[in-house]
Amino acid sequence: MTKAGGALWIQVDPPVDAIVRIDAESGVALPIIAGGTKAKSGDEGLWVACCDGIARVDAATGTKVVVVRLDGAFALGEGVVWTLSKEGLGRLDPRTGAALGKPVGAVDPEQCQSWKDMIVAFGSAWLACKEGKVVRIDVSSGKATSITTESGAHTFAATDAAVWVTNYQANSVSRIDPATNKVTTIVDAGSGVGIASGGGYVWVSVQTGIAKIDPATAEIVGNVYLGPGSYYELVWDEGIIWASTRGSRVLKVDPSLLAP
């Protein structure tokens, strides 16, 4: 889930089977990108995984502006679209979708048997692998390094000093120090895969709502109680958090409502 153009863009499973646009003010939901599976936004625009690849979408109309064939992961950052395929780590011009130089490196399939998400930060691309690892790929050399987390590595967030990934099968979060690749594990958070950073904290899905993690200490310092359920993706939005559920709802959450 991401926010762009005054709306939330979220993947909804079959029978809807589409990226759905939810107006942030009215709550009106409309399927926009049939077969879409992931949406990301940034200075590079709104991009979705769909149509045998990825596409840049006009956030006002939902029209596909650029379509690029891709069998792999993608991320946004540093003014470009990053792609990872069997050819290696590549870069695309976000305006045209044209390749910027040649791909570097490659990830051996044995290094990542089931990838879930990718982020670019600290001079590297980070690939979450469901079996319980993160593969770090140097954007200059393409060198790939495997970092062991816990099972179910899924979704990333980055802060000023670390990369964070949820491990939904292990119900934990891994904090990775980019200087050393050292992993710190935070237990009892991350079961719903959602994670976001904002307001000086890291926010993570848990079975009863959202956990608040102090990035300096890597400790849970509070919880936003939403009741028993299955909370999934999170988006930080200027002091509020949007949280999706597996019960076909998106909640607008005031993170100041912390449980004691």
Short mmCIF file of the C-alpha atoms (twelve columns), coordinates in Angstrom:
data_MODEL
# 
_entry.id   MODEL 
# 
loop_
_atom_site.group_PDB 
_atom_site.id 
_atom_site.type_symbol 
_atom_site.label_atom_id 
_atom_site.label_alt_id 
_atom_site.label_comp_id 
_atom_site.label_asym_id 
_atom_site.label_seq_id 
_atom_site.Cartn_x 
_atom_site.Cartn_y 
_atom_site.Cartn_z 
_atom_site.pdbx_PDB_model_num 
ATOM 1   C CA . MET A 1   0.000   0.000   0.000   1 
ATOM 2   C CA . THR A 2   1.150   3.531   -0.755  1 
ATOM 3   C CA . LYS A 3   -0.302  7.038   -0.898  1 
ATOM 4   C CA . ALA A 4   -0.191  9.188   -4.019  1 
ATOM 5   C CA . GLY A 5   -2.428  11.863  -5.518  1 
ATOM 6   C CA . GLY A 6   -4.604  12.150  -2.426  1 
ATOM 7   C CA . ALA A 7   -5.439  8.458   -2.467  1 
ATOM 8   C CA . LEU A 8   -4.269  5.137   -1.140  1 
ATOM 9   C CA . TRP A 9   -3.291  2.495   -3.670  1 
ATOM 10  C CA . ILE A 10  -3.575  -1.049  -2.392  1 
ATOM 11  C CA . GLN A 11  -3.479  -4.551  -3.839  1 
ATOM 12  C CA . VAL A 12  -6.686  -6.519  -3.255  1 
ATOM 13  C CA . ASP A 13  -6.803  -10.285 -3.733  1 
ATOM 14  C CA . PRO A 14  -9.236  -12.150 -6.032  1 
ATOM 15  C CA . PRO A 15  -12.071 -11.929 -6.847  1 
ATOM 16  C CA . VAL A 16  -11.215 -8.205  -7.081  1 
ATOM 17  C CA . ASP A 17  -7.646  -8.991  -8.220  1 
ATOM 18  C CA . ALA A 18  -6.534  -5.399  -8.760  1 
ATOM 19  C CA . ILE A 19  -4.761  -2.375  -7.376  1 
ATOM 20  C CA . VAL A 20  -7.590  -0.395  -5.798  1 
ATOM 21  C CA . ARG A 21  -7.600  3.393   -5.430  1 
ATOM 22  C CA . ILE A 22  -9.142  4.620   -2.148  1 
ATOM 23  C CA . ASP A 23  -9.837  8.340   -1.911  1 
ATOM 24  C CA . ALA A 24  -8.272  9.496   1.363   1 
ATOM 25  C CA . GLU A 25  -11.054 11.990  2.083   1 
ATOM 26  C CA . SER A 26  -14.234 10.194  1.000   1 
ATOM 27  C CA . GLY A 27  -13.120 6.582   1.365   1 
ATOM 28  C CA . VAL A 28  -14.520 5.731   -2.072  1 
ATOM 29  C CA . ALA A 29  -12.734 2.652   -3.424  1 
ATOM 30  C CA . LEU A 30  -12.351 1.874   -7.119  1 
ATOM 31  C CA . PRO A 31  -10.387 -0.964  -8.791  1 
ATOM 32  C CA . ILE A 32  -7.946  0.715   -11.175 1 
ATOM 33  C CA . ILE A 33  -5.124  -1.650  -12.225 1 
ATOM 34  C CA . ALA A 34  -6.400  -5.141  -13.054 1 
ATOM 35  C CA . GLY A 35  -3.993  -7.873  -11.958 1 
ATOM 36  C CA . GLY A 36  -1.822  -5.400  -10.056 1 
ATOM 37  C CA . THR A 37  0.147   -6.822  -7.130  1 
ATOM 38  C CA . LYS A 38  2.240   -4.020  -5.612  1 
ATOM 39  C CA . ALA A 39  2.206   -0.214  -5.538  1 
ATOM 40  C CA . LYS A 40  5.058   2.132   -4.606  1 
ATOM 41  C CA . SER A 41  5.368   5.911   -4.810  1 
ATOM 42  C CA . GLY A 42  7.984   8.591   -4.352  1 
ATOM 43  C CA . ASP A 43  9.613   11.468  -6.169  1 
ATOM 44  C CA . GLU A 44  9.832   9.030   -9.086  1 
ATOM 45  C CA . GLY A 45  6.037   8.865   -9.340  1 
ATOM 46  C CA . LEU A 46  3.485   6.126   -8.676  1 
ATOM 47  C CA . TRP A 47  4.601   2.710   -9.927  1 
ATOM 48  C CA . VAL A 48  2.761   -0.594  -9.787  1 
ATOM 49  C CA . ALA A 49  3.632   -4.201  -10.554 1 
ATOM 50  C CA . CYS A 50  1.245   -5.427  -13.243 1 
ATOM 51  C CA . CYS A 51  0.851   -6.284  -16.908 1 
ATOM 52  C CA . ASP A 52  3.901   -8.636  -17.130 1 
ATOM 53  C CA . GLY A 53  6.122   -5.995  -15.590 1 
ATOM 54  C CA . ILE A 54  5.847   -2.607  -13.925 1 
ATOM 55  C CA . ALA A 55  4.070   0.585   -14.918 1 
ATOM 56  C CA . ARG A 56  4.161   4.248   -13.981 1 
ATOM 57  C CA . VAL A 57  0.607   5.364   -13.337 1 
ATOM 58  C CA . ASP A 58  -0.934  8.821   -13.414 1 
ATOM 59  C CA . ALA A 59  -2.089  9.218   -9.809  1 
ATOM 60  C CA . ALA A 60  -4.966  11.483  -10.879 1 
ATOM 61  C CA . THR A 61  -6.467  9.276   -13.589 1 
ATOM 62  C CA . GLY A 62  -5.050  5.783   -13.038 1 
ATOM 63  C CA . THR A 63  -3.786  5.727   -16.628 1 
ATOM 64  C CA . LYS A 64  -0.630  3.743   -17.343 1 
ATOM 65  C CA . VAL A 65  1.909   6.266   -18.624 1 
ATOM 66  C CA . VAL A 66  4.950   3.982   -18.974 1 
ATOM 67  C CA . VAL A 67  5.038   0.169   -19.080 1 
ATOM 68  C CA . VAL A 68  8.250   -1.842  -18.701 1 
ATOM 69  C CA . ARG A 69  8.505   -5.615  -18.966 1 
ATOM 70  C CA . LEU A 70  10.112  -7.102  -15.866 1 
ATOM 71  C CA . ASP A 71  10.307  -10.486 -14.213 1 
ATOM 72  C CA . GLY A 72  11.659  -9.513  -10.819 1 
ATOM 73  C CA . ALA A 73  11.617  -6.916  -8.043  1 
ATOM 74  C CA . PHE A 74  11.548  -3.131  -8.224  1 
ATOM 75  C CA . ALA A 75  12.146  -0.189  -5.906  1 
ATOM 76  C CA . LEU A 76  12.126  3.601   -6.082  1 
ATOM 77  C CA . GLY A 77  14.868  5.895   -4.843  1 
ATOM 78  C CA . GLU A 78  17.544  8.437   -5.683  1 
ATOM 79  C CA . GLY A 79  15.529  9.686   -8.653  1 
ATOM 80  C CA . VAL A 80  15.417  6.385   -10.526 1 
ATOM 81  C CA . VAL A 81  13.474  3.129   -10.676 1 
ATOM 82  C CA . TRP A 82  15.592  0.175   -9.582  1 
ATOM 83  C CA . THR A 83  14.926  -3.268  -11.029 1 
ATOM 84  C CA . LEU A 84  16.312  -6.672  -10.141 1 
ATOM 85  C CA . SER A 85  16.074  -9.518  -12.628 1 
ATOM 86  C CA . LYS A 86  18.212  -12.390 -13.859 1 
ATOM 87  C CA . GLU A 87  20.262  -9.778  -15.763 1 
ATOM 88  C CA . GLY A 88  21.191  -8.069  -12.498 1 
ATOM 89  C CA . LEU A 89  20.436  -4.786  -10.737 1 
ATOM 90  C CA . GLY A 90  19.351  -2.134  -13.201 1 
ATOM 91  C CA . ARG A 91  18.160  1.466   -13.242 1 
ATOM 92  C CA . LEU A 92  15.357  3.043   -15.274 1 
ATOM 93  C CA . ASP A 93  14.531  6.648   -16.114 1 
ATOM 94  C CA . PRO A 94  11.222  7.207   -14.258 1 
ATOM 95  C CA . ARG A 95  9.939   9.541   -17.003 1 
ATOM 96  C CA . THR A 96  10.478  7.200   -19.936 1 
ATOM 97  C CA . GLY A 97  11.232  3.759   -18.529 1 
ATOM 98  C CA . ALA A 98  14.467  3.673   -20.544 1 
ATOM 99  C CA . ALA A 99  17.435  1.788   -19.103 1 
ATOM 100 C CA . LEU A 100 20.182  3.904   -17.550 1 
ATOM 101 C CA . GLY A 101 23.375  1.966   -18.221 1 
ATOM 102 C CA . LYS A 102 23.844  -1.777  -17.956 1 
ATOM 103 C CA . PRO A 103 22.709  -3.945  -15.025 1 
ATOM 104 C CA . VAL A 104 25.336  -4.906  -12.464 1 
ATOM 105 C CA . GLY A 105 25.781  -8.174  -10.614 1 
ATOM 106 C CA . ALA A 106 23.166  -10.868 -10.257 1 
ATOM 107 C CA . VAL A 107 21.499  -12.739 -7.413  1 
ATOM 108 C CA . ASP A 108 21.936  -16.499 -7.507  1 
ATOM 109 C CA . PRO A 109 18.482  -18.163 -7.213  1 
ATOM 110 C CA . GLU A 110 19.875  -20.154 -4.296  1 
ATOM 111 C CA . GLN A 111 20.564  -16.878 -2.478  1 
ATOM 112 C CA . CYS A 112 16.899  -15.888 -2.552  1 
ATOM 113 C CA . GLN A 113 14.383  -18.629 -3.265  1 
ATOM 114 C CA . SER A 114 11.253  -16.531 -2.641  1 
ATOM 115 C CA . TRP A 115 11.650  -12.748 -2.710  1 
ATOM 116 C CA . LYS A 116 9.008   -10.434 -1.225  1 
ATOM 117 C CA . ASP A 117 10.187  -6.815  -1.348  1 
ATOM 118 C CA . MET A 118 13.114  -4.589  -2.303  1 
ATOM 119 C CA . ILE A 119 14.331  -1.229  -1.031  1 
ATOM 120 C CA . VAL A 120 17.315  0.942   -1.967  1 
ATOM 121 C CA . ALA A 121 19.198  2.649   0.860   1 
ATOM 122 C CA . PHE A 122 22.770  3.200   2.073   1 
ATOM 123 C CA . GLY A 123 24.269  2.558   -1.372  1 
ATOM 124 C CA . SER A 124 22.670  -0.882  -1.665  1 
ATOM 125 C CA . ALA A 125 19.567  -2.657  -2.832  1 
ATOM 126 C CA . TRP A 126 18.068  -4.879  -0.135  1 
ATOM 127 C CA . LEU A 127 16.004  -7.916  -1.127  1 
ATOM 128 C CA . ALA A 128 13.772  -9.663  1.421   1 
ATOM 129 C CA . CYS A 129 13.676  -13.457 1.071   1 
ATOM 130 C CA . LYS A 130 10.838  -15.403 2.661   1 
ATOM 131 C CA . GLU A 131 13.084  -18.252 3.785   1 
ATOM 132 C CA . GLY A 132 14.640  -15.927 6.361   1 
ATOM 133 C CA . LYS A 133 17.321  -13.694 4.894   1 
ATOM 134 C CA . VAL A 134 18.031  -10.373 3.249   1 
ATOM 135 C CA . VAL A 135 20.339  -10.154 0.242   1 
ATOM 136 C CA . ARG A 136 22.263  -6.883  0.103   1 
ATOM 137 C CA . ILE A 137 23.436  -5.831  -3.374  1 
ATOM 138 C CA . ASP A 138 25.982  -3.057  -3.791  1 
ATOM 139 C CA . VAL A 139 24.558  -0.663  -6.399  1 
ATOM 140 C CA . SER A 140 28.010  0.094   -7.838  1 
ATOM 141 C CA . SER A 141 29.658  -3.307  -8.003  1 
ATOM 142 C CA . GLY A 142 26.651  -5.626  -7.911  1 
ATOM 143 C CA . LYS A 143 28.265  -7.678  -5.141  1 
ATOM 144 C CA . ALA A 144 25.590  -9.648  -3.262  1 
ATOM 145 C CA . THR A 145 25.853  -10.472 0.442   1 
ATOM 146 C CA . SER A 146 23.400  -12.718 2.303   1 
ATOM 147 C CA . ILE A 147 22.281  -11.594 5.764   1 
ATOM 148 C CA . THR A 148 20.372  -14.056 7.966   1 
ATOM 149 C CA . THR A 149 17.234  -12.700 9.626   1 
ATOM 150 C CA . GLU A 150 14.301  -14.892 10.753  1 
ATOM 151 C CA . SER A 151 11.689  -16.754 8.732   1 
ATOM 152 C CA . GLY A 152 9.235   -14.818 6.617   1 
ATOM 153 C CA . ALA A 153 11.330  -11.743 5.775   1 
ATOM 154 C CA . HIS A 154 8.876   -9.554  3.886   1 
ATOM 155 C CA . THR A 155 8.618   -5.738  3.999   1 
ATOM 156 C CA . PHE A 156 11.206  -2.974  4.504   1 
ATOM 157 C CA . ALA A 157 11.519  0.452   6.069   1 
ATOM 158 C CA . ALA A 158 14.624  2.622   6.296   1 
ATOM 159 C CA . THR A 159 15.611  5.113   8.976   1 
ATOM 160 C CA . ASP A 160 18.636  7.396   9.124   1 
ATOM 161 C CA . ALA A 161 20.798  4.678   10.663  1 
ATOM 162 C CA . ALA A 162 19.361  1.289   9.701   1 
ATOM 163 C CA . VAL A 163 17.315  -0.917  7.435   1 
ATOM 164 C CA . TRP A 164 14.338  -2.692  9.034   1 
ATOM 165 C CA . VAL A 165 12.473  -5.756  7.788   1 
ATOM 166 C CA . THR A 166 9.450   -7.620  9.146   1 
ATOM 167 C CA . ASN A 167 9.671   -11.412 9.518   1 
ATOM 168 C CA . TYR A 168 6.006   -12.344 9.498   1 
ATOM 169 C CA . GLN A 169 6.413   -16.093 10.038  1 
ATOM 170 C CA . ALA A 170 8.662   -15.597 13.066  1 
ATOM 171 C CA . ASN A 171 6.645   -12.634 14.391  1 
ATOM 172 C CA . SER A 172 9.737   -10.471 14.634  1 
ATOM 173 C CA . VAL A 173 11.492  -7.469  13.130  1 
ATOM 174 C CA . SER A 174 15.139  -7.340  12.107  1 
ATOM 175 C CA . ARG A 175 17.182  -4.157  12.382  1 
ATOM 176 C CA . ILE A 176 20.201  -4.272  10.066  1 
ATOM 177 C CA . ASP A 177 23.154  -1.971  10.674  1 
ATOM 178 C CA . PRO A 178 24.324  -0.928  7.177   1 
ATOM 179 C CA . ALA A 179 27.875  -0.334  8.408   1 
ATOM 180 C CA . THR A 180 28.389  -3.889  9.704   1 
ATOM 181 C CA . ASN A 181 25.362  -5.935  8.509   1 
ATOM 182 C CA . LYS A 182 24.783  -6.808  12.173  1 
ATOM 183 C CA . VAL A 183 21.206  -7.923  12.845  1 
ATOM 184 C CA . THR A 184 19.225  -7.020  15.962  1 
ATOM 185 C CA . THR A 185 15.966  -8.925  16.474  1 
ATOM 186 C CA . ILE A 186 12.848  -7.363  18.000  1 
ATOM 187 C CA . VAL A 187 10.336  -10.063 18.977  1 
ATOM 188 C CA . ASP A 188 6.533   -9.944  19.198  1 
ATOM 189 C CA . ALA A 189 6.096   -7.584  16.241  1 
ATOM 190 C CA . GLY A 190 5.958   -8.007  12.482  1 
ATOM 191 C CA . SER A 191 3.338   -10.742 12.186  1 
ATOM 192 C CA . GLY A 192 1.287   -8.687  9.726   1 
ATOM 193 C CA . VAL A 193 4.248   -7.722  7.454   1 
ATOM 194 C CA . GLY A 194 3.478   -3.987  7.685   1 
ATOM 195 C CA . ILE A 195 6.200   -1.522  8.655   1 
ATOM 196 C CA . ALA A 196 6.690   2.236   8.297   1 
ATOM 197 C CA . SER A 197 8.918   4.928   9.745   1 
ATOM 198 C CA . GLY A 198 7.778   8.381   10.789  1 
ATOM 199 C CA . GLY A 199 7.608   10.797  13.674  1 
ATOM 200 C CA . GLY A 200 10.937  9.527   14.971  1 
ATOM 201 C CA . TYR A 201 9.759   5.930   15.382  1 
ATOM 202 C CA . VAL A 202 9.325   2.673   13.492  1 
ATOM 203 C CA . TRP A 203 5.741   1.361   13.370  1 
ATOM 204 C CA . VAL A 204 5.054   -2.358  12.882  1 
ATOM 205 C CA . SER A 205 1.922   -4.497  12.499  1 
ATOM 206 C CA . VAL A 206 1.056   -6.829  15.369  1 
ATOM 207 C CA . GLN A 207 -1.915  -9.100  16.078  1 
ATOM 208 C CA . THR A 208 -3.768  -6.411  18.053  1 
ATOM 209 C CA . GLY A 209 -2.741  -3.284  16.158  1 
ATOM 210 C CA . ILE A 210 0.524   -1.421  15.711  1 
ATOM 211 C CA . ALA A 211 3.729   -1.570  17.755  1 
ATOM 212 C CA . LYS A 212 5.882   1.538   18.267  1 
ATOM 213 C CA . ILE A 213 9.637   0.897   18.159  1 
ATOM 214 C CA . ASP A 214 12.335  3.332   19.275  1 
ATOM 215 C CA . PRO A 215 14.953  3.129   16.491  1 
ATOM 216 C CA . ALA A 216 17.729  4.197   18.873  1 
ATOM 217 C CA . THR A 217 17.203  1.285   21.266  1 
ATOM 218 C CA . ALA A 218 15.425  -1.218  18.968  1 
ATOM 219 C CA . GLU A 219 12.818  -1.742  21.669  1 
ATOM 220 C CA . ILE A 220 9.022   -1.680  21.594  1 
ATOM 221 C CA . VAL A 221 7.997   1.404   23.593  1 
ATOM 222 C CA . GLY A 222 4.235   1.375   23.045  1 
ATOM 223 C CA . ASN A 223 1.289   -0.108  21.181  1 
ATOM 224 C CA . VAL A 224 -1.657  1.308   19.299  1 
ATOM 225 C CA . TYR A 225 -4.465  -1.076  20.263  1 
ATOM 226 C CA . LEU A 226 -6.946  -1.691  17.436  1 
ATOM 227 C CA . GLY A 227 -8.469  -4.914  18.743  1 
ATOM 228 C CA . PRO A 228 -7.846  -8.530  17.753  1 
ATOM 229 C CA . GLY A 229 -7.422  -8.914  14.015  1 
ATOM 230 C CA . SER A 230 -4.975  -9.311  11.198  1 
ATOM 231 C CA . TYR A 231 -3.273  -6.010  10.442  1 
ATOM 232 C CA . TYR A 232 -1.246  -5.881  7.283   1 
ATOM 233 C CA . GLU A 233 0.390   -2.962  5.469   1 
ATOM 234 C CA . LEU A 234 1.157   0.419   7.038   1 
ATOM 235 C CA . VAL A 235 1.678   3.873   5.530   1 
ATOM 236 C CA . TRP A 236 2.928   6.878   7.537   1 
ATOM 237 C CA . ASP A 237 1.141   10.034  6.406   1 
ATOM 238 C CA . GLU A 238 2.037   13.306  8.146   1 
ATOM 239 C CA . GLY A 239 1.263   12.185  11.665  1 
ATOM 240 C CA . ILE A 240 -1.308  9.497   10.986  1 
ATOM 241 C CA . ILE A 241 -0.971  5.858   9.978   1 
ATOM 242 C CA . TRP A 242 -3.046  4.077   7.363   1 
ATOM 243 C CA . ALA A 243 -3.365  0.383   8.185   1 
ATOM 244 C CA . SER A 244 -4.855  -2.274  5.948   1 
ATOM 245 C CA . THR A 245 -6.461  -5.454  7.244   1 
ATOM 246 C CA . ARG A 246 -7.112  -8.862  5.768   1 
ATOM 247 C CA . GLY A 247 -10.771 -8.186  6.497   1 
ATOM 248 C CA . SER A 248 -11.039 -5.802  3.517   1 
ATOM 249 C CA . ARG A 249 -10.717 -2.608  5.552   1 
ATOM 250 C CA . VAL A 250 -8.280  0.307   5.620   1 
ATOM 251 C CA . LEU A 251 -8.082  2.176   8.923   1 
ATOM 252 C CA . LYS A 252 -7.002  5.759   9.564   1 
ATOM 253 C CA . VAL A 253 -5.114  5.567   12.865  1 
ATOM 254 C CA . ASP A 254 -4.010  8.282   15.257  1 
ATOM 255 C CA . PRO A 255 -0.699  6.891   16.615  1 
ATOM 256 C CA . SER A 256 -1.004  9.026   19.754  1 
ATOM 257 C CA . LEU A 257 -3.677  6.578   20.961  1 
ATOM 258 C CA . LEU A 258 -1.177  4.350   22.700  1 
ATOM 259 C CA . ALA A 259 -2.187  1.543   25.015  1 
ATOM 260 C CA . PRO A 260 -0.615  1.735   28.491  1 
# 
